[in-house]
Amino acid sequence: MITGMMLAMMVILGYQLVIAWVFKKNNWKIPGQDAPTTQVASTEPQSTTGPSTVASSTTEPTTQGVAIISTGMHIEPTSQPAQAAEIGAGEESNTDYVMQIRLNPTGASIERVTLNRFKLEVGKPEAYSFEQPDTFGPEENALATRTVTINGQAIDLAGYNWTQEISSKPNAGEATYFVNIDDKDGKPLARVRKTYRLDSISESKGKSEGYEVAVTTAVENRTGAPMTVSE
């Protein structure tokens, strides 16, 4: 019986070896085994059946989705140092204004708003402020002007320091900044002027009670030709 069992095992082993040899010789897949897969990247060119069109790409910088066109227009340099301005009042005792707005020359933007009737913490003297400078830089301040479009051509103003306009009749609730733009030949093209106005308590009685600031942007045409402007 032992001899029979040994002969049976030899027959089974021999059968398996023969089957494996046959499958290998014919490159067949042995049942129960997964064939290895290899990803091969094709190096053959793709065929085309018609003329091909290649779209040209541009590398012009953009600001908030507006393409900055290289036209030679540029910001007119100024010798006046950049300076911040404040309108309104930050003291609680002030009877004319309920808040103060600090303006930053970069983009003629809002750097900080202080409500002098409210406290940052209960029992502490510090007034409540918001829109304060962050780590992104003054070009990301509230209401910063980033572009102006003249005659269909966008001009990048992001990061530029505007010049404060000094009035002969200063108003504690108003401040104006401007930036001059020259054409490609260096001739005056336009002056962009931006004015912040904060009404006093008496001026805004029954309306905003002093908690409203008006922002006006105007463009002065410094040429003798018609001009179209948009922000």
PyRosetta script that sets phi, psi and omega in degrees:
from pyrosetta import init, pose_from_sequence

init()
pose = pose_from_sequence("MITGMMLAMMVILGYQLVIAWVFKKNNWKIPGQDAPTTQVASTEPQSTTGPSTVASSTTEPTTQGVAIISTGMHIEPTSQPAQAAEIGAGEESNTDYVMQIRLNPTGASIERVTLNRFKLEVGKPEAYSFEQPDTFGPEENALATRTVTINGQAIDLAGYNWTQEISSKPNAGEATYFVNIDDKDGKPLARVRKTYRLDSISESKGKSEGYEVAVTTAVENRTGAPMTVSE")
pose.set_psi(1, -37.5)
pose.set_omega(1, 179.4)
pose.set_phi(2, -64.9)
pose.set_psi(2, -39.9)
pose.set_omega(2, 179.2)
pose.set_phi(3, -62.9)
pose.set_psi(3, -38.6)
pose.set_omega(3, 179.5)
pose.set_phi(4, -65.3)
pose.set_psi(4, -41.3)
pose.set_omega(4, -179.9)
pose.set_phi(5, -64.1)
pose.set_psi(5, -40.9)
pose.set_omega(5, 179.4)
pose.set_phi(6, -64.4)
pose.set_psi(6, -40.7)
pose.set_omega(6, 177.9)
pose.set_phi(7, -63.8)
pose.set_psi(7, -38.0)
pose.set_omega(7, 179.9)
pose.set_phi(8, -65.0)
pose.set_psi(8, -41.3)
pose.set_omega(8, 179.9)
pose.set_phi(9, -65.4)
pose.set_psi(9, -38.6)
pose.set_omega(9, 179.2)
pose.set_phi(10, -65.1)
pose.set_psi(10, -37.6)
pose.set_omega(10, 179.3)
pose.set_phi(11, -65.6)
pose.set_psi(11, -44.0)
pose.set_omega(11, -179.3)
pose.set_phi(12, -64.0)
pose.set_psi(12, -45.3)
pose.set_omega(12, 179.5)
pose.set_phi(13, -62.7)
pose.set_psi(13, -41.8)
pose.set_omega(13, 179.0)
pose.set_phi(14, -64.2)
pose.set_psi(14, -37.8)
pose.set_omega(14, 179.4)
pose.set_phi(15, -62.9)
pose.set_psi(15, -43.3)
pose.set_omega(15, -179.7)
pose.set_phi(16, -64.2)
pose.set_psi(16, -39.9)
pose.set_omega(16, 179.1)
pose.set_phi(17, -66.1)
pose.set_psi(17, -39.6)
pose.set_omega(17, 179.5)
pose.set_phi(18, -65.1)
pose.set_psi(18, -45.2)
pose.set_omega(18, -179.7)
pose.set_phi(19, -61.2)
pose.set_psi(19, -44.3)
pose.set_omega(19, 179.7)
pose.set_phi(20, -61.4)
pose.set_psi(20, -39.4)
pose.set_omega(20, 180.0)
pose.set_phi(21, -66.6)
pose.set_psi(21, -40.4)
pose.set_omega(21, 179.8)
pose.set_phi(22, -64.7)
pose.set_psi(22, -45.9)
pose.set_omega(22, -179.1)
pose.set_phi(23, -63.4)
pose.set_psi(23, -39.9)
pose.set_omega(23, -179.1)
pose.set_phi(24, -68.2)
pose.set_psi(24, -40.2)
pose.set_omega(24, -178.9)
pose.set_phi(25, -64.5)
pose.set_psi(25, -37.0)
pose.set_omega(25, -178.4)
pose.set_phi(26, -94.1)
pose.set_psi(26, 6.4)
pose.set_omega(26, 178.9)
pose.set_phi(27, 56.2)
pose.set_psi(27, 41.0)
pose.set_omega(27, 177.6)
pose.set_phi(28, -92.3)
pose.set_psi(28, 156.8)
pose.set_omega(28, 176.9)
pose.set_phi(29, -85.5)
pose.set_psi(29, 125.5)
pose.set_omega(29, 179.3)
pose.set_phi(30, -74.1)
pose.set_psi(30, 127.6)
pose.set_omega(30, 179.8)
pose.set_phi(31, -54.4)
pose.set_psi(31, 136.0)
pose.set_omega(31, 177.5)
pose.set_phi(32, 91.6)
pose.set_psi(32, -6.5)
pose.set_omega(32, 178.4)
pose.set_phi(33, -115.3)
pose.set_psi(33, 136.3)
pose.set_omega(33, 178.9)
pose.set_phi(34, -89.8)
pose.set_psi(34, 127.1)
pose.set_omega(34, 179.0)
pose.set_phi(35, -72.1)
pose.set_psi(35, 137.3)
pose.set_omega(35, 179.1)
pose.set_phi(36, -64.3)
pose.set_psi(36, 143.6)
pose.set_omega(36, -179.5)
pose.set_phi(37, -110.7)
pose.set_psi(37, 143.9)
pose.set_omega(37, 179.5)
pose.set_phi(38, -133.1)
pose.set_psi(38, 126.1)
pose.set_omega(38, 177.8)
pose.set_phi(39, -91.2)
pose.set_psi(39, 124.2)
pose.set_omega(39, -178.1)
pose.set_phi(40, -116.0)
pose.set_psi(40, 123.0)
pose.set_omega(40, 179.2)
pose.set_phi(41, -78.8)
pose.set_psi(41, 129.0)
pose.set_omega(41, -179.1)
pose.set_phi(42, -72.6)
pose.set_psi(42, 134.3)
pose.set_omega(42, 177.9)
pose.set_phi(43, -107.6)
pose.set_psi(43, 4.1)
pose.set_omega(43, -179.1)
pose.set_phi(44, -83.2)
pose.set_psi(44, 139.3)
pose.set_omega(44, 178.6)
pose.set_phi(45, -67.4)
pose.set_psi(45, 146.4)
pose.set_omega(45, 177.8)
pose.set_phi(46, -76.8)
pose.set_psi(46, 139.1)
pose.set_omega(46, -178.2)
pose.set_phi(47, -83.3)
pose.set_psi(47, 149.1)
pose.set_omega(47, 177.1)
pose.set_phi(48, -122.8)
pose.set_psi(48, 148.7)
pose.set_omega(48, -178.1)
pose.set_phi(49, -109.1)
pose.set_psi(49, 2.6)
pose.set_omega(49, -179.2)
pose.set_phi(50, -156.8)
pose.set_psi(50, -179.9)
pose.set_omega(50, 179.4)
pose.set_phi(51, -65.4)
pose.set_psi(51, 143.6)
pose.set_omega(51, -179.1)
pose.set_phi(52, -102.5)
pose.set_psi(52, 147.9)
pose.set_omega(52, 179.4)
pose.set_phi(53, -121.4)
pose.set_psi(53, 126.5)
pose.set_omega(53, 179.8)
pose.set_phi(54, -106.6)
pose.set_psi(54, 121.1)
pose.set_omega(54, -179.8)
pose.set_phi(55, -78.1)
pose.set_psi(55, 130.8)
pose.set_omega(55, 178.7)
pose.set_phi(56, -76.9)
pose.set_psi(56, 143.3)
pose.set_omega(56, -179.6)
pose.set_phi(57, -110.8)
pose.set_psi(57, 150.3)
pose.set_omega(57, 179.0)
pose.set_phi(58, -114.9)
pose.set_psi(58, 153.4)
pose.set_omega(58, 179.3)
pose.set_phi(59, -116.2)
pose.set_psi(59, 22.4)
pose.set_omega(59, 179.3)
pose.set_phi(60, -66.1)
pose.set_psi(60, 137.2)
pose.set_omega(60, 176.7)
pose.set_phi(61, -66.4)
pose.set_psi(61, 155.9)
pose.set_omega(61, 179.2)
pose.set_phi(62, -126.7)
pose.set_psi(62, 153.1)
pose.set_omega(62, 175.1)
pose.set_phi(63, -131.3)
pose.set_psi(63, 111.4)
pose.set_omega(63, -179.3)
pose.set_phi(64, 52.1)
pose.set_psi(64, 45.0)
pose.set_omega(64, 175.1)
pose.set_phi(65, 82.3)
pose.set_psi(65, 0.7)
pose.set_omega(65, -179.9)
pose.set_phi(66, -104.4)
pose.set_psi(66, 123.9)
pose.set_omega(66, -179.1)
pose.set_phi(67, -70.4)
pose.set_psi(67, 133.3)
pose.set_omega(67, 178.0)
pose.set_phi(68, -90.3)
pose.set_psi(68, 110.7)
pose.set_omega(68, -175.3)
pose.set_phi(69, -87.5)
pose.set_psi(69, 130.5)
pose.set_omega(69, 179.7)
pose.set_phi(70, -80.6)
pose.set_psi(70, 95.9)
pose.set_omega(70, -176.1)
pose.set_phi(71, -111.9)
pose.set_psi(71, -6.5)
pose.set_omega(71, -175.7)
pose.set_phi(72, 92.5)
pose.set_psi(72, -11.2)
pose.set_omega(72, 174.8)
pose.set_phi(73, -63.4)
pose.set_psi(73, 144.0)
pose.set_omega(73, -177.5)
pose.set_phi(74, -151.8)
pose.set_psi(74, 163.7)
pose.set_omega(74, 179.4)
pose.set_phi(75, -77.9)
pose.set_psi(75, 131.1)
pose.set_omega(75, 178.8)
pose.set_phi(76, -72.4)
pose.set_psi(76, 125.7)
pose.set_omega(76, -178.5)
pose.set_phi(77, -65.9)
pose.set_psi(77, 152.6)
pose.set_omega(77, 179.0)
pose.set_phi(78, -133.2)
pose.set_psi(78, 147.1)
pose.set_omega(78, -180.0)
pose.set_phi(79, -89.7)
pose.set_psi(79, -9.2)
pose.set_omega(79, -178.4)
pose.set_phi(80, -77.6)
pose.set_psi(80, 128.8)
pose.set_omega(80, -179.9)
pose.set_phi(81, -66.8)
pose.set_psi(81, 147.6)
pose.set_omega(81, 178.5)
pose.set_phi(82, -67.3)
pose.set_psi(82, 136.2)
pose.set_omega(82, -179.5)
pose.set_phi(83, -144.8)
pose.set_psi(83, 145.6)
pose.set_omega(83, 178.2)
pose.set_phi(84, -80.7)
pose.set_psi(84, 159.7)
pose.set_omega(84, 178.1)
pose.set_phi(85, -133.7)
pose.set_psi(85, 152.9)
pose.set_omega(85, 178.2)
pose.set_phi(86, -129.0)
pose.set_psi(86, 135.1)
pose.set_omega(86, 175.6)
pose.set_phi(87, -122.3)
pose.set_psi(87, 151.4)
pose.set_omega(87, -175.5)
pose.set_phi(88, 84.6)
pose.set_psi(88, -152.3)
pose.set_omega(88, -178.9)
pose.set_phi(89, -149.8)
pose.set_psi(89, 145.3)
pose.set_omega(89, -178.9)
pose.set_phi(90, -102.2)
pose.set_psi(90, -5.1)
pose.set_omega(90, -178.3)
pose.set_phi(91, -87.4)
pose.set_psi(91, 136.3)
pose.set_omega(91, 179.3)
pose.set_phi(92, -62.1)
pose.set_psi(92, -30.0)
pose.set_omega(92, -177.2)
pose.set_phi(93, -76.4)
pose.set_psi(93, -9.7)
pose.set_omega(93, -177.8)
pose.set_phi(94, -66.8)
pose.set_psi(94, 133.0)
pose.set_omega(94, -176.9)
pose.set_phi(95, -99.9)
pose.set_psi(95, -2.1)
pose.set_omega(95, -178.0)
pose.set_phi(96, -99.3)
pose.set_psi(96, -36.5)
pose.set_omega(96, -174.9)
pose.set_phi(97, -131.0)
pose.set_psi(97, 145.6)
pose.set_omega(97, 179.1)
pose.set_phi(98, -98.5)
pose.set_psi(98, -5.5)
pose.set_omega(98, 178.2)
pose.set_phi(99, -153.9)
pose.set_psi(99, 167.1)
pose.set_omega(99, 178.1)
pose.set_phi(100, -129.7)
pose.set_psi(100, 138.8)
pose.set_omega(100, 178.8)
pose.set_phi(101, -119.5)
pose.set_psi(101, 123.3)
pose.set_omega(101, 177.1)
pose.set_phi(102, -98.5)
pose.set_psi(102, 126.7)
pose.set_omega(102, -177.0)
pose.set_phi(103, -103.9)
pose.set_psi(103, 143.7)
pose.set_omega(103, 179.2)
pose.set_phi(104, -108.9)
pose.set_psi(104, 135.1)
pose.set_omega(104, -179.0)
pose.set_phi(105, -65.0)
pose.set_psi(105, -23.6)
pose.set_omega(105, 178.1)
pose.set_phi(106, -69.3)
pose.set_psi(106, 109.6)
pose.set_omega(106, -178.2)
pose.set_phi(107, 72.3)
pose.set_psi(107, 8.6)
pose.set_omega(107, -175.7)
pose.set_phi(108, 48.3)
pose.set_psi(108, 58.2)
pose.set_omega(108, -169.8)
pose.set_phi(109, -110.6)
pose.set_psi(109, 171.6)
pose.set_omega(109, 176.2)
pose.set_phi(110, -91.3)
pose.set_psi(110, 123.1)
pose.set_omega(110, -179.2)
pose.set_phi(111, -96.5)
pose.set_psi(111, -34.6)
pose.set_omega(111, -178.9)
pose.set_phi(112, -160.0)
pose.set_psi(112, 144.7)
pose.set_omega(112, 174.5)
pose.set_phi(113, -122.6)
pose.set_psi(113, 127.3)
pose.set_omega(113, -179.2)
pose.set_phi(114, -118.8)
pose.set_psi(114, 124.3)
pose.set_omega(114, 176.4)
pose.set_phi(115, -96.5)
pose.set_psi(115, 106.8)
pose.set_omega(115, -171.7)
pose.set_phi(116, -78.7)
pose.set_psi(116, -3.8)
pose.set_omega(116, 177.1)
pose.set_phi(117, -97.8)
pose.set_psi(117, -1.4)
pose.set_omega(117, -177.3)
pose.set_phi(118, -125.1)
pose.set_psi(118, 150.4)
pose.set_omega(118, -178.1)
pose.set_phi(119, -107.4)
pose.set_psi(119, 148.0)
pose.set_omega(119, 177.6)
pose.set_phi(120, -67.9)
pose.set_psi(120, -38.0)
pose.set_omega(120, 177.8)
pose.set_phi(121, -137.2)
pose.set_psi(121, 147.4)
pose.set_omega(121, 179.0)
pose.set_phi(122, -62.9)
pose.set_psi(122, 130.9)
pose.set_omega(122, 178.1)
pose.set_phi(123, 80.6)
pose.set_psi(123, 0.7)
pose.set_omega(123, 179.1)
pose.set_phi(124, -108.7)
pose.set_psi(124, 149.6)
pose.set_omega(124, -175.9)
pose.set_phi(125, -78.3)
pose.set_psi(125, -18.6)
pose.set_omega(125, -174.1)
pose.set_phi(126, -67.0)
pose.set_psi(126, 130.1)
pose.set_omega(126, -179.4)
pose.set_phi(127, -73.9)
pose.set_psi(127, 157.0)
pose.set_omega(127, -179.0)
pose.set_phi(128, -77.7)
pose.set_psi(128, 128.4)
pose.set_omega(128, 179.2)
pose.set_phi(129, -128.8)
pose.set_psi(129, 149.9)
pose.set_omega(129, 174.9)
pose.set_phi(130, -145.1)
pose.set_psi(130, 178.8)
pose.set_omega(130, -173.1)
pose.set_phi(131, 57.5)
pose.set_psi(131, 36.5)
pose.set_omega(131, -178.2)
pose.set_phi(132, -80.0)
pose.set_psi(132, 159.2)
pose.set_omega(132, -178.3)
pose.set_phi(133, -56.2)
pose.set_psi(133, 142.0)
pose.set_omega(133, 177.9)
pose.set_phi(134, -119.9)
pose.set_psi(134, -172.5)
pose.set_omega(134, -175.4)
pose.set_phi(135, -78.3)
pose.set_psi(135, -6.4)
pose.set_omega(135, -176.7)
pose.set_phi(136, -84.3)
pose.set_psi(136, -10.9)
pose.set_omega(136, 177.8)
pose.set_phi(137, 98.7)
pose.set_psi(137, 160.8)
pose.set_omega(137, -175.7)
pose.set_phi(138, -64.1)
pose.set_psi(138, -21.2)
pose.set_omega(138, 178.8)
pose.set_phi(139, -67.1)
pose.set_psi(139, -13.5)
pose.set_omega(139, 177.6)
pose.set_phi(140, -101.2)
pose.set_psi(140, 9.6)
pose.set_omega(140, 178.3)
pose.set_phi(141, -64.5)
pose.set_psi(141, 161.2)
pose.set_omega(141, 178.9)
pose.set_phi(142, -62.0)
pose.set_psi(142, 137.3)
pose.set_omega(142, 176.7)
pose.set_phi(143, 61.7)
pose.set_psi(143, 23.1)
pose.set_omega(143, 175.3)
pose.set_phi(144, -69.4)
pose.set_psi(144, 132.9)
pose.set_omega(144, 177.9)
pose.set_phi(145, -84.1)
pose.set_psi(145, 125.1)
pose.set_omega(145, -174.9)
pose.set_phi(146, -108.5)
pose.set_psi(146, -31.2)
pose.set_omega(146, 178.8)
pose.set_phi(147, -145.4)
pose.set_psi(147, 158.5)
pose.set_omega(147, 168.5)
pose.set_phi(148, -140.6)
pose.set_psi(148, 138.6)
pose.set_omega(148, -177.3)
pose.set_phi(149, -109.9)
pose.set_psi(149, 119.9)
pose.set_omega(149, -179.5)
pose.set_phi(150, -117.6)
pose.set_psi(150, 123.3)
pose.set_omega(150, -178.7)
pose.set_phi(151, 53.0)
pose.set_psi(151, 39.4)
pose.set_omega(151, 176.6)
pose.set_phi(152, 80.8)
pose.set_psi(152, 3.5)
pose.set_omega(152, -177.5)
pose.set_phi(153, -116.4)
pose.set_psi(153, 121.5)
pose.set_omega(153, -176.2)
pose.set_phi(154, -80.0)
pose.set_psi(154, 137.9)
pose.set_omega(154, 179.3)
pose.set_phi(155, -118.6)
pose.set_psi(155, 130.1)
pose.set_omega(155, -177.3)
pose.set_phi(156, -79.3)
pose.set_psi(156, 118.9)
pose.set_omega(156, 177.5)
pose.set_phi(157, -112.1)
pose.set_psi(157, 0.5)
pose.set_omega(157, -176.4)
pose.set_phi(158, -63.2)
pose.set_psi(158, 128.4)
pose.set_omega(158, 176.8)
pose.set_phi(159, 87.3)
pose.set_psi(159, -2.8)
pose.set_omega(159, -179.5)
pose.set_phi(160, -85.9)
pose.set_psi(160, 143.0)
pose.set_omega(160, 176.1)
pose.set_phi(161, -87.8)
pose.set_psi(161, 124.2)
pose.set_omega(161, 178.4)
pose.set_phi(162, -85.9)
pose.set_psi(162, 159.6)
pose.set_omega(162, -179.7)
pose.set_phi(163, -98.6)
pose.set_psi(163, 133.3)
pose.set_omega(163, 178.5)
pose.set_phi(164, -76.9)
pose.set_psi(164, 133.1)
pose.set_omega(164, 179.0)
pose.set_phi(165, -88.2)
pose.set_psi(165, 122.5)
pose.set_omega(165, -178.6)
pose.set_phi(166, -90.2)
pose.set_psi(166, 120.7)
pose.set_omega(166, -178.6)
pose.set_phi(167, -92.2)
pose.set_psi(167, 147.9)
pose.set_omega(167, 177.0)
pose.set_phi(168, -73.3)
pose.set_psi(168, -18.6)
pose.set_omega(168, 176.9)
pose.set_phi(169, -125.4)
pose.set_psi(169, 79.5)
pose.set_omega(169, -176.7)
pose.set_phi(170, -59.6)
pose.set_psi(170, 142.2)
pose.set_omega(170, 178.3)
pose.set_phi(171, -122.7)
pose.set_psi(171, 126.1)
pose.set_omega(171, -177.3)
pose.set_phi(172, -63.1)
pose.set_psi(172, -18.7)
pose.set_omega(172, -178.2)
pose.set_phi(173, -105.3)
pose.set_psi(173, 14.3)
pose.set_omega(173, -175.5)
pose.set_phi(174, -145.2)
pose.set_psi(174, 141.2)
pose.set_omega(174, 175.6)
pose.set_phi(175, -148.0)
pose.set_psi(175, 144.0)
pose.set_omega(175, -178.0)
pose.set_phi(176, -128.5)
pose.set_psi(176, 137.4)
pose.set_omega(176, 173.7)
pose.set_phi(177, -120.1)
pose.set_psi(177, 153.0)
pose.set_omega(177, 177.4)
pose.set_phi(178, -144.0)
pose.set_psi(178, 159.9)
pose.set_omega(178, 174.8)
pose.set_phi(179, -141.1)
pose.set_psi(179, 134.7)
pose.set_omega(179, 179.9)
pose.set_phi(180, -98.3)
pose.set_psi(180, 138.4)
pose.set_omega(180, -180.0)
pose.set_phi(181, -119.2)
pose.set_psi(181, 130.4)
pose.set_omega(181, 177.6)
pose.set_phi(182, -106.3)
pose.set_psi(182, 158.2)
pose.set_omega(182, 176.7)
pose.set_phi(183, -82.9)
pose.set_psi(183, -175.0)
pose.set_omega(183, -174.9)
pose.set_phi(184, -65.9)
pose.set_psi(184, -19.9)
pose.set_omega(184, 179.1)
pose.set_phi(185, -93.2)
pose.set_psi(185, 3.6)
pose.set_omega(185, 179.2)
pose.set_phi(186, 84.1)
pose.set_psi(186, 8.8)
pose.set_omega(186, 179.2)
pose.set_phi(187, -88.6)
pose.set_psi(187, 146.3)
pose.set_omega(187, -180.0)
pose.set_phi(188, -56.6)
pose.set_psi(188, 131.7)
pose.set_omega(188, -179.0)
pose.set_phi(189, -112.8)
pose.set_psi(189, -53.7)
pose.set_omega(189, -177.2)
pose.set_phi(190, -157.1)
pose.set_psi(190, 155.7)
pose.set_omega(190, 172.0)
pose.set_phi(191, -120.7)
pose.set_psi(191, 120.9)
pose.set_omega(191, 178.0)
pose.set_phi(192, -96.9)
pose.set_psi(192, 122.6)
pose.set_omega(192, -176.9)
pose.set_phi(193, -118.7)
pose.set_psi(193, 134.1)
pose.set_omega(193, -177.2)
pose.set_phi(194, -128.4)
pose.set_psi(194, 123.4)
pose.set_omega(194, -174.8)
pose.set_phi(195, -120.2)
pose.set_psi(195, 131.6)
pose.set_omega(195, 173.2)
pose.set_phi(196, -106.6)
pose.set_psi(196, 130.3)
pose.set_omega(196, 178.6)
pose.set_phi(197, -131.5)
pose.set_psi(197, 127.9)
pose.set_omega(197, 178.6)
pose.set_phi(198, -116.0)
pose.set_psi(198, 117.4)
pose.set_omega(198, 179.4)
pose.set_phi(199, -70.8)
pose.set_psi(199, 145.9)
pose.set_omega(199, 176.1)
pose.set_phi(200, -76.2)
pose.set_psi(200, 172.5)
pose.set_omega(200, 180.0)
pose.set_phi(201, -60.0)
pose.set_psi(201, -43.4)
pose.set_omega(201, -178.5)
pose.set_phi(202, -69.3)
pose.set_psi(202, -36.5)
pose.set_omega(202, -179.8)
pose.set_phi(203, -69.6)
pose.set_psi(203, -29.9)
pose.set_omega(203, -176.1)
pose.set_phi(204, -104.8)
pose.set_psi(204, 12.7)
pose.set_omega(204, -178.2)
pose.set_phi(205, -55.7)
pose.set_psi(205, 128.8)
pose.set_omega(205, 179.7)
pose.set_phi(206, 81.9)
pose.set_psi(206, -2.0)
pose.set_omega(206, 179.2)
pose.set_phi(207, -118.9)
pose.set_psi(207, -96.5)
pose.set_omega(207, -178.6)
pose.set_phi(208, -93.9)
pose.set_psi(208, -8.0)
pose.set_omega(208, -178.4)
pose.set_phi(209, 57.7)
pose.set_psi(209, 24.5)
pose.set_omega(209, 177.0)
pose.set_phi(210, 95.7)
pose.set_psi(210, -1.6)
pose.set_omega(210, -177.6)
pose.set_phi(211, -100.1)
pose.set_psi(211, 47.2)
pose.set_omega(211, 179.4)
pose.set_phi(212, -149.1)
pose.set_psi(212, 136.5)
pose.set_omega(212, 177.3)
pose.set_phi(213, -122.3)
pose.set_psi(213, 134.3)
pose.set_omega(213, 178.7)
pose.set_phi(214, -101.7)
pose.set_psi(214, 134.5)
pose.set_omega(214, 179.8)
pose.set_phi(215, -119.7)
pose.set_psi(215, 124.2)
pose.set_omega(215, -178.1)
pose.set_phi(216, -122.7)
pose.set_psi(216, 130.2)
pose.set_omega(216, 176.2)
pose.set_phi(217, -115.3)
pose.set_psi(217, 128.1)
pose.set_omega(217, 179.7)
pose.set_phi(218, -130.5)
pose.set_psi(218, 148.3)
pose.set_omega(218, 179.1)
pose.set_phi(219, -122.1)
pose.set_psi(219, 124.1)
pose.set_omega(219, 178.8)
pose.set_phi(220, -96.8)
pose.set_psi(220, 122.5)
pose.set_omega(220, 178.7)
pose.set_phi(221, -78.3)
pose.set_psi(221, 117.1)
pose.set_omega(221, -177.0)
pose.set_phi(222, -102.4)
pose.set_psi(222, 16.7)
pose.set_omega(222, 176.8)
pose.set_phi(223, -117.9)
pose.set_psi(223, 175.9)
pose.set_omega(223, 177.6)
pose.set_phi(224, -97.2)
pose.set_psi(224, 6.7)
pose.set_omega(224, -176.3)
pose.set_phi(225, -108.9)
pose.set_psi(225, 156.4)
pose.set_omega(225, 176.7)
pose.set_phi(226, -60.5)
pose.set_psi(226, 152.7)
pose.set_omega(226, -176.8)
pose.set_phi(227, -144.9)
pose.set_psi(227, 140.0)
pose.set_omega(227, 173.5)
pose.set_phi(228, -111.7)
pose.set_psi(228, 137.0)
pose.set_omega(228, -175.1)
pose.set_phi(229, -136.2)
pose.set_psi(229, 142.9)
pose.set_omega(229, 173.0)
pose.set_phi(230, -153.3)
pose.set_psi(230, 158.9)
pose.set_omega(230, 178.4)
pose.set_phi(231, -100.9)
pose.dump_pdb("model.pdb")
